[in-house]
Amino acid sequence: MRQLLNSVKKFLKSDDGPTSVEYCVMMAFIFLVCFAAIVGLGATTHELYSDSLTEIEK
């Protein structure tokens, strides 16, 4: 148990903690941008297929 506490203390004192948090924030931002792009592309594609189906049914 003492070794675990020492490891946690060492991790918090080192620069690895803030760096990993920064990477997590960047990854979350990239994920949100990709998700927004996919949602937008999906809506556009759905509209395109709906318009094509309407034209075929005429």
Beta strands, then each sheet from edge to edge (+ up, - down):
end
